[in-house]
Amino acid sequence: MASPIQELITKLRAEGTKESYELAKKLYPKMRCYAAVVVRGEEDKGVQIWGFGKQVYQALLGIMLDEDYGDITDPESGRDVKVKCYKPQGKKFAETEVMPRGKASALSPNSTTAKQWLESIPDVNKMFELKSYEELTKIVNDWVEGGMPTESDGTQRGGNDSKVAAVADEDDSPPPSKPAANTPKKSFKSLDDAFNDLIDS
């Protein structure tokens, strides 16, 4: 499927200027992972979805590949994962640390509850809407005009399968800067018009 976002990235890269390259970097896709989890202390909420970035993914992968911990996702002999979110002094964004608990623990002491959780894991593919080319074009145009609205930088909370506890985020890049409040908005009929206006400005 053709993507107006990739088309704009290609045009910006072809321009070859430092400014166009920096703008193109803001359009590159960013890795986002999702895991079904049960948050300790919030078991009454059942299975939740935890969204996290590349750094947490790599940390969790390292834990899962460590033979000393075994299969941390095993519902009977797996391990809970402690999640610590903090904002280092002098840094703009929060960071997240993940650490497996020292002892193995069952997903739930109640086998019936554990089975229900495992059978009710949400379908992540149904959480997002696949937008049409026209809808994506409008989003790109809006972004070129004045900055795309951004979602929260915090990780989403979740619970189950991997039995991860509470959360926050760590490695999201800063959102694109927005123009001054008095910058007039423009509308474009095509990506070419938006791109030409961007280069001329």
DRENDREN-676471 format. One record per atom (N, C-alpha, C): x, y, z; residue number from 1; residue in one letter; atom name. Coordinates in steps of 0.05 Angstrom, whole numbers, padded with zeros to 5 digits. Example, Ala and Ser with C-alpha at 12.3 -4.5 7.8 and 13.67 -1.06 7.14 Angstrom:
DRENDREN-676471
u / v / w / num / residu / atome
00264 / -00114 / 00156 / 1 / A / N
00246 / -00090 / 00156 / 1 / A / CA
00264 / -00066 / 00156 / 1 / A / C
00257 / -00045 / 00142 / 2 / S / N
00273 / -00021 / 00143 / 2 / S / CA
00258 / 00001 / 00157 / 2 / S / C
//
This chain:
DRENDREN-676471
u / v / w / num / residu / atome
00017 / -00024 / 00000 / 1 / M / N
00000 / 00000 / 00000 / 1 / M / CA
00018 / 00025 / 00000 / 1 / M / C
00012 / 00043 / -00018 / 2 / A / N
00027 / 00068 / -00019 / 2 / A / CA
00022 / 00085 / 00006 / 2 / A / C
00042 / 00100 / 00014 / 3 / S / N
00040 / 00116 / 00038 / 3 / S / CA
00049 / 00145 / 00032 / 3 / S / C
00031 / 00164 / 00038 / 4 / P / N
00039 / 00192 / 00034 / 4 / P / CA
00061 / 00201 / 00053 / 4 / P / C
00063 / 00187 / 00075 / 5 / I / N
00085 / 00194 / 00094 / 5 / I / CA
00112 / 00186 / 00082 / 5 / I / C
00113 / 00161 / 00071 / 6 / Q / N
00138 / 00153 / 00058 / 6 / Q / CA
00144 / 00170 / 00034 / 6 / Q / C
00124 / 00178 / 00019 / 7 / E / N
00128 / 00196 / -00004 / 7 / E / CA
00141 / 00222 / 00005 / 7 / E / C
00131 / 00233 / 00027 / 8 / L / N
00143 / 00259 / 00036 / 8 / L / CA
00172 / 00254 / 00046 / 8 / L / C
00176 / 00232 / 00060 / 9 / I / N
00204 / 00226 / 00069 / 9 / I / CA
00223 / 00224 / 00045 / 9 / I / C
00214 / 00210 / 00024 / 10 / T / N
00230 / 00208 / 00000 / 10 / T / CA
00236 / 00235 / -00013 / 10 / T / C
00216 / 00252 / -00014 / 11 / K / N
00220 / 00279 / -00025 / 11 / K / CA
00240 / 00295 / -00008 / 11 / K / C
00237 / 00293 / 00018 / 12 / L / N
00255 / 00308 / 00036 / 12 / L / CA
00283 / 00298 / 00034 / 12 / L / C
00287 / 00272 / 00032 / 13 / R / N
00314 / 00261 / 00030 / 13 / R / CA
00326 / 00269 / 00003 / 13 / R / C
00310 / 00270 / -00018 / 14 / A / N
00320 / 00278 / -00044 / 14 / A / CA
00328 / 00307 / -00044 / 14 / A / C
00316 / 00323 / -00028 / 15 / E / N
00323 / 00352 / -00027 / 15 / E / CA
00352 / 00355 / -00018 / 15 / E / C
00361 / 00339 / 00000 / 16 / G / N
00389 / 00338 / 00007 / 16 / G / CA
00399 / 00360 / 00026 / 16 / G / C
00381 / 00377 / 00037 / 17 / T / N
00390 / 00398 / 00055 / 17 / T / CA
00388 / 00387 / 00084 / 17 / T / C
00403 / 00400 / 00102 / 18 / K / N
00403 / 00393 / 00130 / 18 / K / CA
00375 / 00395 / 00142 / 18 / K / C
00361 / 00417 / 00134 / 19 / E / N
00334 / 00422 / 00145 / 19 / E / CA
00315 / 00400 / 00136 / 19 / E / C
00316 / 00393 / 00111 / 20 / S / N
00297 / 00372 / 00101 / 20 / S / CA
00304 / 00345 / 00113 / 20 / S / C
00329 / 00340 / 00118 / 21 / Y / N
00337 / 00314 / 00130 / 21 / Y / CA
00327 / 00313 / 00159 / 21 / Y / C
00330 / 00335 / 00174 / 22 / E / N
00320 / 00335 / 00201 / 22 / E / CA
00290 / 00332 / 00202 / 22 / E / C
00276 / 00343 / 00183 / 23 / L / N
00247 / 00340 / 00182 / 23 / L / CA
00239 / 00312 / 00175 / 23 / L / C
00254 / 00300 / 00156 / 24 / A / N
00248 / 00272 / 00148 / 24 / A / CA
00252 / 00253 / 00172 / 24 / A / C
00272 / 00259 / 00189 / 25 / K / N
00276 / 00241 / 00212 / 25 / K / CA
00252 / 00240 / 00231 / 25 / K / C
00237 / 00263 / 00232 / 26 / K / N
00214 / 00264 / 00250 / 26 / K / CA
00191 / 00246 / 00239 / 26 / K / C
00193 / 00239 / 00213 / 27 / L / N
00171 / 00223 / 00201 / 27 / L / CA
00177 / 00194 / 00201 / 27 / L / C
00202 / 00186 / 00208 / 28 / Y / N
00209 / 00158 / 00208 / 28 / Y / CA
00192 / 00143 / 00229 / 28 / Y / C
00184 / 00118 / 00223 / 29 / P / N
00168 / 00103 / 00243 / 29 / P / CA
00185 / 00097 / 00267 / 29 / P / C
00172 / 00096 / 00290 / 30 / K / N
00185 / 00090 / 00315 / 30 / K / CA
00175 / 00064 / 00327 / 30 / K / C
00193 / 00047 / 00336 / 31 / M / N
00186 / 00021 / 00346 / 31 / M / CA
00168 / 00023 / 00371 / 31 / M / C
00147 / 00008 / 00370 / 32 / R / N
00128 / 00007 / 00393 / 32 / R / CA
00120 / -00022 / 00397 / 32 / R / C
00122 / -00032 / 00421 / 33 / C / N
00116 / -00059 / 00428 / 33 / C / CA
00092 / -00061 / 00447 / 33 / C / C
00078 / -00083 / 00446 / 34 / Y / N
00055 / -00086 / 00464 / 34 / Y / CA
00055 / -00114 / 00476 / 34 / Y / C
00049 / -00116 / 00502 / 35 / A / N
00049 / -00141 / 00516 / 35 / A / CA
00023 / -00143 / 00533 / 35 / A / C
00012 / -00166 / 00533 / 36 / A / N
-00011 / -00171 / 00551 / 36 / A / CA
00000 / -00177 / 00578 / 36 / A / C
-00010 / -00162 / 00598 / 37 / V / N
00000 / -00164 / 00625 / 37 / V / CA
-00022 / -00163 / 00646 / 37 / V / C
-00015 / -00172 / 00670 / 38 / V / N
-00032 / -00169 / 00693 / 38 / V / CA
-00017 / -00153 / 00714 / 38 / V / C
-00028 / -00130 / 00722 / 39 / V / N
-00014 / -00112 / 00740 / 39 / V / CA
-00020 / -00121 / 00769 / 39 / V / C
00001 / -00128 / 00784 / 40 / R / N
-00002 / -00136 / 00811 / 40 / R / CA
-00015 / -00113 / 00827 / 40 / R / C
-00035 / -00120 / 00843 / 41 / G / N
-00050 / -00100 / 00857 / 41 / G / CA
-00074 / -00090 / 00841 / 41 / G / C
-00075 / -00097 / 00816 / 42 / E / N
-00098 / -00089 / 00799 / 42 / E / CA
-00109 / -00114 / 00784 / 42 / E / C
-00107 / -00136 / 00798 / 43 / E / N
-00116 / -00161 / 00785 / 43 / E / CA
-00146 / -00160 / 00778 / 43 / E / C
-00161 / -00143 / 00792 / 44 / D / N
-00190 / -00141 / 00787 / 44 / D / CA
-00195 / -00130 / 00759 / 44 / D / C
-00175 / -00117 / 00747 / 45 / K / N
-00179 / -00105 / 00720 / 45 / K / CA
-00173 / -00126 / 00699 / 45 / K / C
-00164 / -00149 / 00707 / 46 / G / N
-00158 / -00170 / 00687 / 46 / G / CA
-00135 / -00164 / 00669 / 46 / G / C
-00136 / -00175 / 00645 / 47 / V / N
-00114 / -00171 / 00626 / 47 / V / CA
-00114 / -00143 / 00615 / 47 / V / C
-00091 / -00131 / 00615 / 48 / Q / N
-00088 / -00104 / 00604 / 48 / Q / CA
-00066 / -00105 / 00583 / 48 / Q / C
-00063 / -00084 / 00567 / 49 / I / N
-00043 / -00082 / 00547 / 49 / I / CA
-00022 / -00061 / 00556 / 49 / I / C
00003 / -00068 / 00555 / 50 / W / N
00025 / -00050 / 00563 / 50 / W / CA
00040 / -00043 / 00537 / 50 / W / C
00041 / -00018 / 00531 / 51 / G / N
00056 / -00008 / 00508 / 51 / G / CA
00083 / 00004 / 00517 / 51 / G / C
00105 / -00004 / 00503 / 52 / F / N
00131 / 00006 / 00511 / 52 / F / CA
00149 / 00009 / 00487 / 52 / F / C
00171 / 00023 / 00490 / 53 / G / N
00189 / 00029 / 00468 / 53 / G / CA
00212 / 00009 / 00466 / 53 / G / C
00231 / 00017 / 00449 / 54 / K / N
00253 / 00000 / 00441 / 54 / K / CA
00271 / -00008 / 00465 / 54 / K / C
00277 / 00011 / 00483 / 55 / Q / N
00295 / 00006 / 00505 / 55 / Q / CA
00284 / -00015 / 00524 / 55 / Q / C
00258 / -00013 / 00531 / 56 / V / N
00246 / -00033 / 00548 / 56 / V / CA
00244 / -00059 / 00534 / 56 / V / C
00238 / -00059 / 00508 / 57 / Y / N
00237 / -00084 / 00493 / 57 / Y / CA
00264 / -00098 / 00494 / 57 / Y / C
00286 / -00084 / 00490 / 58 / Q / N
00312 / -00096 / 00490 / 58 / Q / CA
00319 / -00107 / 00518 / 58 / Q / C
00311 / -00092 / 00539 / 59 / A / N
00316 / -00101 / 00566 / 59 / A / CA
00300 / -00127 / 00572 / 59 / A / C
00275 / -00127 / 00564 / 60 / L / N
00259 / -00151 / 00569 / 60 / L / CA
00269 / -00175 / 00553 / 60 / L / C
00278 / -00170 / 00528 / 61 / L / N
00289 / -00191 / 00512 / 61 / L / CA
00314 / -00203 / 00525 / 61 / L / C
00331 / -00186 / 00536 / 62 / G / N
00355 / -00195 / 00550 / 62 / G / CA
00348 / -00213 / 00573 / 62 / G / C
00327 / -00206 / 00588 / 63 / I / N
00319 / -00222 / 00611 / 63 / I / CA
00308 / -00249 / 00601 / 63 / I / C
00293 / -00249 / 00580 / 64 / M / N
00280 / -00273 / 00570 / 64 / M / CA
00301 / -00292 / 00558 / 64 / M / C
00323 / -00281 / 00549 / 65 / L / N
00345 / -00298 / 00537 / 65 / L / CA
00364 / -00308 / 00558 / 65 / L / C
00362 / -00298 / 00583 / 66 / D / N
00380 / -00305 / 00604 / 66 / D / CA
00370 / -00332 / 00616 / 66 / D / C
00386 / -00353 / 00613 / 67 / E / N
00377 / -00379 / 00622 / 67 / E / CA
00374 / -00381 / 00653 / 67 / E / C
00386 / -00362 / 00667 / 68 / D / N
00383 / -00362 / 00696 / 68 / D / CA
00354 / -00356 / 00705 / 68 / D / C
00339 / -00342 / 00687 / 69 / Y / N
00311 / -00335 / 00694 / 69 / Y / CA
00291 / -00355 / 00682 / 69 / Y / C
00299 / -00369 / 00661 / 70 / G / N
00280 / -00387 / 00648 / 70 / G / CA
00259 / -00372 / 00633 / 70 / G / C
00237 / -00385 / 00629 / 71 / D / N
00214 / -00373 / 00614 / 71 / D / CA
00198 / -00356 / 00633 / 71 / D / C
00202 / -00330 / 00633 / 72 / I / N
00188 / -00312 / 00652 / 72 / I / CA
00158 / -00310 / 00645 / 72 / I / C
00150 / -00319 / 00621 / 73 / T / N
00122 / -00317 / 00614 / 73 / T / CA
00106 / -00342 / 00621 / 73 / T / C
00119 / -00362 / 00632 / 74 / D / N
00105 / -00387 / 00638 / 74 / D / CA
00084 / -00381 / 00660 / 74 / D / C
00059 / -00388 / 00655 / 75 / P / N
00037 / -00381 / 00674 / 75 / P / CA
00040 / -00395 / 00701 / 75 / P / C
00056 / -00416 / 00703 / 76 / E / N
00059 / -00430 / 00728 / 76 / E / CA
00086 / -00425 / 00742 / 76 / E / C
00107 / -00424 / 00726 / 77 / S / N
00134 / -00421 / 00738 / 77 / S / CA
00148 / -00396 / 00728 / 77 / S / C
00134 / -00377 / 00717 / 78 / G / N
00146 / -00353 / 00707 / 78 / G / CA
00153 / -00333 / 00729 / 78 / G / C
00161 / -00309 / 00722 / 79 / R / N
00168 / -00289 / 00742 / 79 / R / CA
00154 / -00263 / 00737 / 79 / R / C
00147 / -00250 / 00758 / 80 / D / N
00137 / -00222 / 00756 / 80 / D / CA
00160 / -00205 / 00748 / 80 / D / C
00154 / -00182 / 00735 / 81 / V / N
00174 / -00163 / 00728 / 81 / V / CA
00168 / -00136 / 00741 / 81 / V / C
00187 / -00126 / 00756 / 82 / K / N
00184 / -00100 / 00769 / 82 / K / CA
00191 / -00079 / 00749 / 82 / K / C
00174 / -00058 / 00747 / 83 / V / N
00179 / -00036 / 00729 / 83 / V / CA
00182 / -00010 / 00744 / 83 / V / C
00204 / 00003 / 00740 / 84 / K / N
00210 / 00028 / 00754 / 84 / K / CA
00212 / 00051 / 00734 / 84 / K / C
00197 / 00071 / 00738 / 85 / C / N
00198 / 00095 / 00720 / 85 / C / CA
00209 / 00119 / 00736 / 85 / C / C
00228 / 00132 / 00725 / 86 / Y / N
00239 / 00156 / 00739 / 86 / Y / CA
00249 / 00176 / 00718 / 86 / Y / C
00253 / 00201 / 00727 / 87 / K / N
00262 / 00222 / 00709 / 87 / K / CA
00289 / 00231 / 00719 / 87 / K / C
00311 / 00223 / 00706 / 88 / P / N
00338 / 00232 / 00715 / 88 / P / CA
00340 / 00262 / 00714 / 88 / P / C
00355 / 00273 / 00733 / 89 / Q / N
00359 / 00302 / 00734 / 89 / Q / CA
00373 / 00311 / 00709 / 89 / Q / C
00362 / 00332 / 00698 / 90 / G / N
00375 / 00344 / 00674 / 90 / G / CA
00365 / 00332 / 00648 / 90 / G / C
00348 / 00311 / 00649 / 91 / K / N
00338 / 00298 / 00625 / 91 / K / CA
00309 / 00306 / 00620 / 91 / K / C
00302 / 00308 / 00595 / 92 / K / N
00275 / 00317 / 00588 / 92 / K / CA
00253 / 00295 / 00591 / 92 / K / C
00261 / 00270 / 00586 / 93 / F / N
00242 / 00249 / 00587 / 93 / F / CA
00248 / 00228 / 00608 / 93 / F / C
00227 / 00215 / 00617 / 94 / A / N
00230 / 00195 / 00638 / 94 / A / CA
00243 / 00170 / 00626 / 94 / A / C
00255 / 00154 / 00644 / 95 / E / N
00266 / 00128 / 00635 / 95 / E / CA
00253 / 00106 / 00651 / 95 / E / C
00254 / 00082 / 00640 / 96 / T / N
00241 / 00059 / 00652 / 96 / T / CA
00261 / 00036 / 00655 / 96 / T / C
00261 / 00024 / 00679 / 97 / E / N
00278 / 00001 / 00684 / 97 / E / CA
00260 / -00023 / 00690 / 97 / E / C
00268 / -00046 / 00680 / 98 / V / N
00253 / -00071 / 00685 / 98 / V / CA
00271 / -00091 / 00697 / 98 / V / C
00261 / -00105 / 00717 / 99 / M / N
00277 / -00125 / 00732 / 99 / M / CA
00260 / -00148 / 00740 / 99 / M / C
00267 / -00173 / 00734 / 100 / P / N
00251 / -00196 / 00742 / 100 / P / CA
00254 / -00201 / 00772 / 100 / P / C
00233 / -00210 / 00785 / 101 / R / N
00235 / -00216 / 00813 / 101 / R / CA
00252 / -00241 / 00817 / 101 / R / C
00264 / -00243 / 00841 / 102 / G / N
00282 / -00265 / 00846 / 102 / G / CA
00269 / -00293 / 00847 / 102 / G / C
00243 / -00293 / 00855 / 103 / K / N
00230 / -00319 / 00858 / 103 / K / CA
00208 / -00322 / 00836 / 103 / K / C
00205 / -00347 / 00827 / 104 / A / N
00184 / -00353 / 00808 / 104 / A / CA
00157 / -00351 / 00822 / 104 / A / C
00136 / -00344 / 00806 / 105 / S / N
00109 / -00343 / 00818 / 105 / S / CA
00089 / -00349 / 00796 / 105 / S / C
00067 / -00361 / 00804 / 106 / A / N
00046 / -00368 / 00784 / 106 / A / CA
00031 / -00342 / 00776 / 106 / A / C
00020 / -00343 / 00752 / 107 / L / N
00005 / -00321 / 00742 / 107 / L / CA
-00017 / -00314 / 00762 / 107 / L / C
-00030 / -00335 / 00772 / 108 / S / N
-00051 / -00331 / 00793 / 108 / S / CA
-00051 / -00357 / 00810 / 108 / S / C
-00055 / -00354 / 00836 / 109 / P / N
-00058 / -00378 / 00853 / 109 / P / CA
-00083 / -00394 / 00847 / 109 / P / C
-00101 / -00381 / 00833 / 110 / N / N
-00126 / -00394 / 00825 / 110 / N / CA
-00124 / -00402 / 00796 / 110 / N / C
-00123 / -00429 / 00791 / 111 / S / N
-00119 / -00439 / 00764 / 111 / S / CA
-00141 / -00430 / 00745 / 111 / S / C
-00166 / -00428 / 00755 / 112 / T / N
-00188 / -00420 / 00739 / 112 / T / CA
-00185 / -00391 / 00730 / 112 / T / C
-00176 / -00374 / 00748 / 113 / T / N
-00171 / -00346 / 00741 / 113 / T / CA
-00149 / -00343 / 00721 / 113 / T / C
-00128 / -00358 / 00725 / 114 / A / N
-00105 / -00358 / 00706 / 114 / A / CA
-00115 / -00366 / 00678 / 114 / A / C
-00131 / -00387 / 00677 / 115 / K / N
-00141 / -00396 / 00651 / 115 / K / CA
-00158 / -00375 / 00637 / 115 / K / C
-00175 / -00361 / 00653 / 116 / Q / N
-00192 / -00340 / 00642 / 116 / Q / CA
-00175 / -00317 / 00631 / 116 / Q / C
-00155 / -00310 / 00646 / 117 / W / N
-00137 / -00289 / 00636 / 117 / W / CA
-00124 / -00296 / 00610 / 117 / W / C
-00114 / -00320 / 00608 / 118 / L / N
-00100 / -00329 / 00584 / 118 / L / CA
-00119 / -00331 / 00560 / 118 / L / C
-00144 / -00335 / 00565 / 119 / E / N
-00164 / -00337 / 00544 / 119 / E / CA
-00176 / -00311 / 00536 / 119 / E / C
-00169 / -00290 / 00551 / 120 / S / N
-00182 / -00264 / 00546 / 120 / S / CA
-00161 / -00242 / 00539 / 120 / S / C
-00139 / -00251 / 00528 / 121 / I / N
-00118 / -00232 / 00519 / 121 / I / CA
-00129 / -00215 / 00496 / 121 / I / C
-00129 / -00189 / 00498 / 122 / P / N
-00139 / -00172 / 00476 / 122 / P / CA
-00124 / -00175 / 00450 / 122 / P / C
-00137 / -00172 / 00428 / 123 / D / N
-00124 / -00173 / 00402 / 123 / D / CA
-00113 / -00146 / 00395 / 123 / D / C
-00087 / -00143 / 00397 / 124 / V / N
-00074 / -00117 / 00392 / 124 / V / CA
-00081 / -00106 / 00364 / 124 / V / C
-00084 / -00124 / 00345 / 125 / N / N
-00090 / -00115 / 00317 / 125 / N / CA
-00116 / -00100 / 00315 / 125 / N / C
-00134 / -00105 / 00335 / 126 / K / N
-00160 / -00091 / 00335 / 126 / K / CA
-00159 / -00065 / 00350 / 126 / K / C
-00136 / -00058 / 00361 / 127 / M / N
-00134 / -00033 / 00377 / 127 / M / CA
-00129 / -00009 / 00359 / 127 / M / C
-00120 / -00014 / 00334 / 128 / F / N
-00113 / 00008 / 00317 / 128 / F / CA
-00129 / 00007 / 00291 / 128 / F / C
-00135 / 00030 / 00280 / 129 / E / N
-00150 / 00032 / 00255 / 129 / E / CA
-00131 / 00036 / 00232 / 129 / E / C
-00133 / 00020 / 00211 / 130 / L / N
-00117 / 00024 / 00187 / 130 / L / CA
-00130 / 00046 / 00171 / 130 / L / C
-00115 / 00068 / 00168 / 131 / K / N
-00125 / 00092 / 00155 / 131 / K / CA
-00121 / 00090 / 00125 / 131 / K / C
-00138 / 00103 / 00110 / 132 / S / N
-00137 / 00104 / 00081 / 132 / S / CA
-00115 / 00123 / 00072 / 132 / S / C
-00108 / 00121 / 00047 / 133 / Y / N
-00088 / 00139 / 00035 / 133 / Y / CA
-00096 / 00168 / 00039 / 133 / Y / C
-00122 / 00174 / 00034 / 134 / E / N
-00132 / 00201 / 00036 / 134 / E / CA
-00130 / 00211 / 00065 / 134 / E / C
-00137 / 00194 / 00085 / 135 / E / N
-00135 / 00202 / 00113 / 135 / E / CA
-00107 / 00207 / 00121 / 135 / E / C
-00088 / 00191 / 00111 / 136 / L / N
-00060 / 00195 / 00118 / 136 / L / CA
-00050 / 00220 / 00105 / 136 / L / C
-00059 / 00226 / 00081 / 137 / T / N
-00051 / 00251 / 00067 / 137 / T / CA
-00059 / 00275 / 00083 / 137 / T / C
-00084 / 00275 / 00094 / 138 / K / N
-00093 / 00297 / 00111 / 138 / K / CA
-00076 / 00300 / 00136 / 138 / K / C
-00069 / 00278 / 00148 / 139 / I / N
-00052 / 00278 / 00172 / 139 / I / CA
-00025 / 00291 / 00166 / 139 / I / C
-00013 / 00283 / 00143 / 140 / V / N
00013 / 00293 / 00135 / 140 / V / CA
00010 / 00323 / 00130 / 140 / V / C
-00011 / 00332 / 00115 / 141 / N / N
-00014 / 00360 / 00109 / 141 / N / CA
-00018 / 00376 / 00135 / 141 / N / C
-00034 / 00366 / 00154 / 142 / D / N
-00038 / 00379 / 00179 / 142 / D / CA
-00011 / 00382 / 00194 / 142 / D / C
00005 / 00361 / 00193 / 143 / W / N
00031 / 00362 / 00207 / 143 / W / CA
00049 / 00382 / 00194 / 143 / W / C
00050 / 00383 / 00168 / 144 / V / N
00067 / 00403 / 00154 / 144 / V / CA
00058 / 00431 / 00160 / 144 / V / C
00032 / 00435 / 00163 / 145 / E / N
00021 / 00461 / 00168 / 145 / E / CA
00028 / 00471 / 00196 / 145 / E / C
00026 / 00454 / 00216 / 146 / G / N
00030 / 00465 / 00242 / 146 / G / CA
00037 / 00446 / 00264 / 146 / G / C
00045 / 00422 / 00258 / 147 / G / N
00052 / 00403 / 00279 / 147 / G / CA
00030 / 00383 / 00284 / 147 / G / C
00036 / 00358 / 00283 / 148 / M / N
00016 / 00337 / 00287 / 148 / M / CA
00011 / 00334 / 00317 / 148 / M / C
-00015 / 00332 / 00325 / 149 / P / N
-00021 / 00326 / 00353 / 149 / P / CA
-00008 / 00301 / 00361 / 149 / P / C
00004 / 00300 / 00385 / 150 / T / N
00018 / 00276 / 00394 / 150 / T / CA
00004 / 00263 / 00417 / 150 / T / C
00007 / 00237 / 00420 / 151 / E / N
-00004 / 00222 / 00442 / 151 / E / CA
00014 / 00224 / 00466 / 151 / E / C
00004 / 00215 / 00489 / 152 / S / N
00020 / 00216 / 00513 / 152 / S / CA
00046 / 00200 / 00509 / 152 / S / C
00067 / 00210 / 00521 / 153 / D / N
00093 / 00197 / 00519 / 153 / D / CA
00096 / 00174 / 00539 / 153 / D / C
00076 / 00171 / 00558 / 154 / G / N
00078 / 00150 / 00578 / 154 / G / CA
00072 / 00123 / 00567 / 154 / G / C
00083 / 00103 / 00578 / 155 / T / N
00076 / 00076 / 00569 / 155 / T / CA
00048 / 00070 / 00579 / 155 / T / C
00035 / 00053 / 00565 / 156 / Q / N
00008 / 00045 / 00573 / 156 / Q / CA
00011 / 00023 / 00594 / 156 / Q / C
-00010 / 00021 / 00610 / 157 / R / N
-00009 / 00001 / 00631 / 157 / R / CA
-00022 / -00025 / 00622 / 157 / R / C
-00014 / -00047 / 00634 / 158 / G / N
-00027 / -00072 / 00626 / 158 / G / CA
-00023 / -00094 / 00646 / 158 / G / C
-00032 / -00118 / 00639 / 159 / G / N
-00027 / -00140 / 00657 / 159 / G / CA
-00033 / -00167 / 00645 / 159 / G / C
-00019 / -00188 / 00648 / 160 / N / N
-00023 / -00216 / 00643 / 160 / N / CA
00001 / -00231 / 00633 / 160 / N / C
-00004 / -00248 / 00614 / 161 / D / N
00016 / -00265 / 00603 / 161 / D / CA
00044 / -00262 / 00614 / 161 / D / C
00057 / -00239 / 00609 / 162 / S / N
00084 / -00236 / 00620 / 162 / S / CA
00084 / -00227 / 00649 / 162 / S / C
00061 / -00222 / 00660 / 163 / K / N
00057 / -00215 / 00688 / 163 / K / CA
00074 / -00190 / 00696 / 163 / K / C
00074 / -00170 / 00679 / 164 / V / N
00089 / -00146 / 00685 / 164 / V / CA
00073 / -00128 / 00704 / 164 / V / C
00087 / -00116 / 00722 / 165 / A / N
00073 / -00098 / 00741 / 165 / A / CA
00067 / -00071 / 00729 / 165 / A / C
00070 / -00049 / 00744 / 166 / A / N
00062 / -00022 / 00735 / 166 / A / CA
00081 / -00010 / 00714 / 166 / A / C
00075 / 00014 / 00704 / 167 / V / N
00092 / 00024 / 00682 / 167 / V / CA
00095 / 00054 / 00679 / 167 / V / C
00108 / 00061 / 00657 / 168 / A / N
00112 / 00088 / 00649 / 168 / A / CA
00130 / 00086 / 00624 / 168 / A / C
00137 / 00107 / 00611 / 169 / D / N
00153 / 00104 / 00587 / 169 / D / CA
00181 / 00114 / 00590 / 169 / D / C
00197 / 00111 / 00568 / 170 / E / N
00225 / 00116 / 00572 / 170 / E / CA
00239 / 00128 / 00548 / 170 / E / C
00233 / 00119 / 00524 / 171 / D / N
00250 / 00125 / 00502 / 171 / D / CA
00236 / 00138 / 00478 / 171 / D / C
00214 / 00151 / 00483 / 172 / D / N
00200 / 00165 / 00461 / 172 / D / CA
00216 / 00190 / 00454 / 172 / D / C
00218 / 00195 / 00428 / 173 / S / N
00232 / 00219 / 00419 / 173 / S / CA
00214 / 00243 / 00423 / 173 / S / C
00226 / 00267 / 00425 / 174 / P / N
00210 / 00291 / 00428 / 174 / P / CA
00191 / 00295 / 00405 / 174 / P / C
00166 / 00305 / 00409 / 175 / P / N
00148 / 00309 / 00387 / 175 / P / CA
00157 / 00332 / 00370 / 175 / P / C
00148 / 00334 / 00345 / 176 / P / N
00155 / 00356 / 00328 / 176 / P / CA
00147 / 00382 / 00341 / 176 / P / C
00163 / 00403 / 00338 / 177 / S / N
00156 / 00429 / 00350 / 177 / S / CA
00133 / 00441 / 00336 / 177 / S / C
00117 / 00457 / 00351 / 178 / K / N
00094 / 00470 / 00339 / 178 / K / CA
00101 / 00499 / 00332 / 178 / K / C
00087 / 00510 / 00313 / 179 / P / N
00092 / 00538 / 00305 / 179 / P / CA
00081 / 00557 / 00326 / 179 / P / C
00089 / 00582 / 00323 / 180 / A / N
00078 / 00602 / 00341 / 180 / A / CA
00048 / 00604 / 00338 / 180 / A / C
00035 / 00614 / 00359 / 181 / A / N
00006 / 00614 / 00359 / 181 / A / CA
-00006 / 00631 / 00337 / 181 / A / C
00010 / 00651 / 00328 / 182 / N / N
-00001 / 00669 / 00307 / 182 / N / CA
00006 / 00660 / 00279 / 182 / N / C
00018 / 00636 / 00276 / 183 / T / N
00024 / 00626 / 00249 / 183 / T / CA
-00001 / 00618 / 00235 / 183 / T / C
-00007 / 00630 / 00212 / 184 / P / N
-00032 / 00624 / 00198 / 184 / P / CA
-00032 / 00596 / 00187 / 184 / P / C
-00055 / 00582 / 00188 / 185 / K / N
-00057 / 00555 / 00178 / 185 / K / CA
-00062 / 00556 / 00148 / 185 / K / C
-00052 / 00536 / 00134 / 186 / K / N
-00056 / 00534 / 00105 / 186 / K / CA
-00067 / 00507 / 00099 / 186 / K / C
-00080 / 00505 / 00076 / 187 / S / N
-00090 / 00479 / 00067 / 187 / S / CA
-00078 / 00473 / 00040 / 187 / S / C
-00071 / 00448 / 00035 / 188 / F / N
-00058 / 00440 / 00010 / 188 / F / CA
-00075 / 00419 / -00004 / 188 / F / C
-00075 / 00421 / -00030 / 189 / K / N
-00090 / 00401 / -00046 / 189 / K / CA
-00075 / 00375 / -00051 / 189 / K / C
-00048 / 00376 / -00047 / 190 / S / N
-00032 / 00353 / -00052 / 190 / S / CA
-00007 / 00353 / -00036 / 190 / S / C
00007 / 00331 / -00035 / 191 / L / N
00033 / 00330 / -00021 / 191 / L / CA
00053 / 00347 / -00035 / 191 / L / C
00051 / 00349 / -00061 / 192 / D / N
00070 / 00367 / -00076 / 192 / D / CA
00067 / 00395 / -00067 / 192 / D / C
00042 / 00405 / -00064 / 193 / D / N
00038 / 00432 / -00055 / 193 / D / CA
00049 / 00436 / -00027 / 193 / D / C
00044 / 00417 / -00009 / 194 / A / N
00054 / 00419 / 00018 / 194 / A / CA
00085 / 00420 / 00019 / 194 / A / C
00097 / 00402 / 00003 / 195 / F / N
00126 / 00401 / 00002 / 195 / F / CA
00138 / 00427 / -00009 / 195 / F / C
00126 / 00437 / -00031 / 196 / N / N
00137 / 00461 / -00043 / 196 / N / CA
00135 / 00485 / -00024 / 196 / N / C
00112 / 00486 / -00009 / 197 / D / N
00109 / 00507 / 00010 / 197 / D / CA
00130 / 00505 / 00033 / 197 / D / C
00135 / 00480 / 00041 / 198 / L / N
00155 / 00475 / 00062 / 198 / L / CA
00183 / 00484 / 00053 / 198 / L / C
00190 / 00478 / 00028 / 199 / I / N
00216 / 00486 / 00018 / 199 / I / CA
00219 / 00516 / 00015 / 199 / I / C
00197 / 00529 / 00006 / 200 / D / N
00198 / 00558 / 00002 / 200 / D / CA
00198 / 00574 / 00027 / 200 / D / C
00188 / 00562 / 00049 / 201 / S / N
00186 / 00577 / 00074 / 201 / S / CA
00213 / 00579 / 00088 / 201 / S / C
//
